[in-house]
Amino acid sequence: MEDDAPVIYGLEFQIHIIDFDDENNIINKNVLLHQVGEIWHISTSPADKGVLATCYNKTSDTKVMTCAAVWRMPKELESGSHESPDDSSSNTQTLELLCHLDNTAHGNMACVMWEPMGDGKKIISLADNNILMWDLQESSAKAVLSSSAALEGKGQLKFTSGRWSPHHNCTQIATANDTNVRGWDTRSMRQIYCIENAHGQLVRDLDFNPNKQYYLASCGDDCKVKFWDTRNVTEPVKTLEEHSHWVWNVRYNHSHDQLILTGSSDSRVILSNMVSISSEPFGHMVDDDEVSDQEDQHQEEKIKEPLQDSVIATYEEHEDSVYAVEWSSADPWLFASLSYDGRLVINRVPRALKYHILL
């Protein structure tokens, strides 16, 4: 979320590019017009920071459909802006449409996922009960449907969210529908695991641990956040019950996976330290050659006992439901949250915890 990593969020028919000037603690904003409809979901290409996908409402013949498209922002905005935050005279610019994802035969789009480690040419969209894999061709000017799968069975068969795993050579995704979480192999488009009744009510969001390949987090309307080992899905590995209303978002820190962010309709953002199920349950391991003789005994004592899971901080700057939380891709100690009333808040991991993790 520094100048080289803008935060992006949608506001009705606009997209706001937010640059956080870390040195001066100033937020700058640029506005892009999204003229095709009200935005419900945004995702950015991991390979090209100027390319993004949106899911948006489109009205035709009194019928509302949720569609999806891929866009490019103006080149000058990709590297950040240094305009005054109060400069209301700044020019509003328009996104360049690259291609539409044709969902006329598949239903309403819920979200678009980019292949995490790829070249930005493979995306998956969830439309009603369909998983659609697209190949972006001709410099992303054309989206070709390469494979698909349909969710079949009883109950609510509409996907609400999904996440593409960065592990297993990016061949697995997880999806949420109703109270269930499912894993899929993108090569065969077949289901590989199912967590039935993962939550007591609707599952809102999913996220994979970036450092532990089988670990998946979920959250939902039962006010809970659950952590799963997808090799054994009979019971969650851990459950957090700190929120008092629907939990809309859960996010692992990209670098330090014990740090978990959650946002909820209780207007709170909670930062938790789930160290017992992290990739470093005994804290930061120091190489032998970094430890002097006098420190040997202290170091051995330090790593004998796992650190304890805990809530690090509860942030209450929002006055309305928190619909989105995200970690910065540029600074692992920085995160943003967005609430229904349009308030964007940028926070830092407490300094004491930062140095506890690092030292």
Residue pairs with C-beta under 8 A, 6 or more apart in sequence:
1 7
1 18
1 20
1 22
1 328
1 329
1 330
1 331
1 334
1 336
1 346
2 19
2 20
2 21
2 22
2 80
2 328
2 330
2 331
3 19
3 21
3 79
3 80
3 82
4 79
4 80
4 330
5 49
5 328
5 329
5 330
5 331
6 17
6 18
6 19
6 49
6 77
6 80
7 17
7 18
7 20
7 326
7 328
7 336
7 344
7 346
8 15
8 16
8 17
8 18
8 42
8 44
8 52
9 15
9 16
9 18
9 42
9 324
9 338
9 344
10 16
10 34
10 39
10 40
10 42
10 54
11 39
11 342
12 38
12 39
13 33
13 34
13 35
13 37
13 38
13 39
14 31
14 32
14 33
14 34
14 92
15 31
15 32
15 34
15 39
15 42
15 52
15 54
15 73
15 95
16 29
16 30
16 31
16 32
17 29
17 30
17 31
17 32
17 73
17 77
17 81
18 27
18 28
18 29
18 336
18 344
19 27
19 28
19 29
19 30
19 80
19 81
19 82
20 26
20 27
20 28
20 334
20 346
21 27
21 28
21 82
22 331
22 334
26 85
27 85
27 344
27 346
28 80
28 81
28 82
28 83
28 84
28 85
29 83
29 85
30 77
30 81
30 83
30 90
30 93
31 90
31 92
31 93
32 73
32 74
32 77
32 92
32 93
32 94
32 95
33 92
33 93
33 94
33 95
34 54
34 56
34 71
34 95
35 94
36 56
36 58
36 67
36 69
37 56
37 57
37 58
37 59
37 67
38 56
38 57
39 54
39 55
39 56
40 55
40 56
40 57
40 66
41 54
41 55
41 109
41 110
41 111
41 112
42 52
42 53
42 54
42 55
43 52
43 53
43 111
43 112
43 113
43 114
44 51
44 52
44 53
44 114
45 51
45 52
45 53
45 114
45 120
46 114
46 115
46 116
46 117
46 118
46 120
47 114
47 118
47 119
47 120
47 121
48 120
49 78
50 72
50 73
50 75
50 77
50 78
51 70
51 71
51 72
51 73
51 98
51 120
51 140
52 70
52 71
52 73
53 68
53 69
53 70
53 71
53 101
53 112
53 114
53 123
54 68
54 69
54 71
54 112
55 66
55 67
55 68
55 109
55 110
55 111
55 112
55 125
56 66
56 67
56 68
56 69
57 64
57 65
57 66
57 67
58 64
58 65
58 66
58 67
59 65
65 103
65 108
66 108
66 109
66 110
67 100
67 101
67 103
67 109
68 100
68 101
68 103
68 109
68 112
68 125
68 127
69 97
69 98
69 99
69 100
69 101
70 97
70 98
70 99
70 100
70 101
70 123
70 136
70 140
70 143
71 95
71 96
71 97
71 98
72 95
72 96
72 98
72 140
73 95
73 96
74 93
74 96
77 93
83 90
98 136
98 139
98 140
98 141
99 136
99 140
99 141
99 142
99 143
100 143
101 109
101 112
101 123
101 125
101 132
101 134
101 143
102 143
102 145
103 109
103 125
103 127
103 132
106 127
106 128
106 130
106 132
106 148
107 127
107 128
107 129
107 130
107 158
108 127
108 128
108 158
109 125
109 126
109 127
110 125
110 126
110 127
110 128
110 158
110 159
110 160
110 161
110 162
111 125
111 126
111 159
111 161
111 162
112 123
112 124
112 125
113 123
113 124
113 125
113 126
113 162
113 163
113 164
113 173
114 120
114 122
114 123
114 164
115 121
115 122
115 123
115 124
115 164
115 170
116 164
116 165
116 166
116 170
117 166
117 170
118 170
120 136
120 140
121 135
121 136
121 137
121 140
122 133
122 134
122 135
122 136
123 133
123 134
123 136
123 143
124 131
124 132
124 133
124 134
124 162
124 164
124 173
124 186
125 131
125 132
125 134
126 132
126 159
126 161
126 162
126 175
127 159
128 157
128 158
128 159
129 150
129 151
129 152
129 157
129 158
129 159
129 177
130 148
130 149
130 150
130 151
131 148
131 149
131 150
131 151
131 159
131 162
131 173
131 175
131 184
131 189
132 145
132 148
133 145
133 146
133 147
133 148
133 186
133 189
134 143
134 144
134 145
134 146
135 143
135 144
135 146
136 142
136 143
137 143
137 144
147 186
147 189
148 189
149 184
149 189
149 190
151 157
151 159
151 175
151 177
151 182
155 178
156 177
156 178
157 177
157 178
158 177
158 178
159 175
159 176
159 177
160 176
160 177
160 178
160 202
160 203
160 204
161 175
161 176
161 203
161 204
161 205
161 206
162 173
162 174
162 175
162 176
162 206
163 173
163 174
163 206
163 207
163 208
163 216
164 170
164 172
164 173
165 171
165 172
165 173
165 174
165 208
165 213
166 208
166 210
167 208
167 213
167 214
168 213
170 186
171 185
171 186
171 187
172 183
172 184
172 185
172 186
172 192
173 183
173 184
173 186
174 181
174 182
174 183
174 184
174 206
174 208
174 216
174 230
175 181
175 182
175 184
175 206
176 182
176 198
176 203
176 204
176 205
176 206
176 218
176 220
177 203
178 202
178 203
179 196
179 197
179 198
179 199
179 200
179 201
179 202
179 203
179 220
180 194
180 195
180 196
180 197
180 198
180 203
181 194
181 195
181 198
181 203
181 206
181 216
181 218
181 228
182 191
182 193
182 194
182 195
183 191
183 192
183 193
183 194
183 230
184 190
184 191
184 192
185 192
193 230
193 233
194 233
195 218
195 228
195 233
198 218
198 220
198 226
198 228
198 236
199 218
199 219
199 220
199 221
199 222
199 224
199 226
200 220
200 221
200 222
200 224
201 220
201 221
201 222
201 246
202 220
202 221
203 218
203 219
203 220
204 219
204 220
204 221
204 246
204 247
204 248
204 249
205 218
205 219
205 220
205 247
205 248
205 249
205 250
206 216
206 217
206 218
206 250
207 216
207 217
207 250
207 251
207 252
208 215
208 216
208 217
208 252
209 215
209 216
209 217
209 252
209 257
209 278
209 279
210 252
210 254
210 255
210 257
211 257
211 278
211 279
212 257
212 277
212 278
212 279
214 229
214 230
214 231
215 227
215 228
215 229
215 230
215 237
215 277
216 227
216 228
216 230
217 225
217 226
217 227
217 228
217 250
217 252
217 260
218 225
218 226
218 228
218 250
219 225
219 226
219 247
219 248
219 249
219 250
219 262
220 246
220 247
221 246
221 247
223 241
223 243
223 244
223 245
223 246
223 247
223 264
224 239
224 240
224 241
224 243
224 247
225 239
225 240
225 241
225 242
225 243
225 247
225 250
225 260
225 262
225 272
226 236
226 238
226 239
226 240
227 236
227 237
227 238
227 239
227 274
227 277
228 236
228 237
229 237
237 277
238 274
238 276
238 277
238 309
240 260
240 262
240 272
240 274
242 262
242 270
242 272
242 311
242 314
243 262
243 264
243 266
243 268
243 270
244 264
244 266
245 264
245 265
245 266
245 321
246 264
246 265
246 321
247 262
247 263
247 264
248 263
248 264
248 265
248 321
248 322
248 323
248 324
249 261
249 262
249 263
249 322
249 323
249 324
249 325
250 260
250 261
250 262
251 260
251 261
251 262
251 325
251 326
251 327
251 335
252 259
252 260
252 327
253 259
253 260
253 261
253 327
253 332
254 327
254 329
254 332
255 332
256 278
256 332
256 357
257 278
257 279
258 273
258 274
258 275
258 278
258 280
258 357
259 271
259 272
259 273
259 274
259 312
259 349
260 271
260 272
260 273
260 274
261 269
261 270
261 271
261 325
261 326
261 327
261 335
261 337
262 269
262 270
262 272
262 325
263 269
263 322
263 323
263 324
263 325
263 337
264 270
264 321
264 322
265 321
265 322
266 321
267 316
267 318
267 319
267 320
267 321
267 322
267 339
268 314
268 315
268 316
268 318
268 322
269 314
269 315
269 317
269 318
269 322
269 325
269 337
269 345
269 347
270 311
270 313
270 314
270 315
271 311
271 312
271 313
271 314
271 315
271 335
271 349
272 309
272 310
272 311
272 312
273 307
273 309
273 310
273 311
273 312
273 353
274 309
275 281
275 283
275 306
275 307
275 308
275 309
276 306
276 307
276 308
276 309
277 309
281 306
281 307
282 303
282 304
282 305
282 306
282 307
283 302
283 303
283 307
283 357
284 357
284 358
284 359
285 303
286 299
291 299
312 349
312 350
312 353
313 350
315 337
315 345
315 347
317 337
317 343
317 345
317 347
318 337
318 339
318 341
318 343
318 345
319 339
319 341
319 343
320 339
320 340
320 341
320 343
321 339
321 340
322 337
322 338
322 339
323 338
323 339
323 340
324 337
324 338
325 335
325 336
325 337
325 338
326 335
326 336
326 337
327 334
327 335
328 334
328 335
328 336
333 348
333 349
333 354
334 346
334 347
334 348
334 349
335 346
335 347
335 348
335 349
336 344
336 345
336 346
336 347
337 344
337 345
337 347
338 344
338 345
339 345
